[in-house]
Amino acid sequence: MKKNENKNLKSFTEHLDEQYGIRGNEEREKFEEGFEAFKLGVMLQELRKEIGMTQEQLAEKCGTTKNYISRIENNASDIRLSTLMRIFREGFGRHLRLSVDLT
């Protein structure tokens, strides 16, 4: 099969454009924000497991509850930036660095 022979194949971005509209569209931006929150929860969970820490241990180290850690990991909670930074600083001994995409 030659490259581009199957014209029914779409990129992930093309699929998102069709499903949620193009970037800048309110529905698409809501999707993108939710996806970023999901990635953050997965990153937190993977780091916690890599270190060999339970949710309860992490919560105790950074002064929050196991339930709150679980809600972040499962994308079920809005996260205060100050709390998130404290989780990384006090819970993992690491710093959280943010960036802004200007496109």
MOCOR-V566777 format. One record per residue. N is the residue number from 0. BURIAL is 1 if it has 16 or more other ideal C-beta (glycine too) atoms within 10 Angstrom, else 0. Layout:
n->{N N}
burial->{BURIAL BURIAL}
//
This chain:
n->{0 1 2 3 4 5 6 7 8 9 10 11 12 13 14 15 16 17 18 19 20 21 22 23 24 25 26 27 28 29 30 31 32 33 34 35 36 37 38 39 40 41 42 43 44 45 46 47 48 49 50 51 52 53 54 55 56 57 58 59 60 61 62 63 64 65 66 67 68 69 70 71 72 73 74 75 76 77 78 79 80 81 82 83 84 85 86 87 88 89 90 91 92 93 94 95 96 97 98 99 100 101 102}
burial->{0 0 0 0 0 0 0 0 0 0 0 0 0 0 0 1 0 0 0 1 0 0 0 0 0 0 0 1 0 0 0 0 0 0 0 0 1 0 0 1 1 0 0 1 1 0 1 1 0 0 0 0 1 0 1 0 0 1 1 0 0 1 0 1 0 0 0 1 1 1 0 1 1 0 0 0 1 0 1 0 0 0 0 1 0 1 1 1 0 0 1 1 0 0 0 0 0 0 0 0 0 0 0}
//
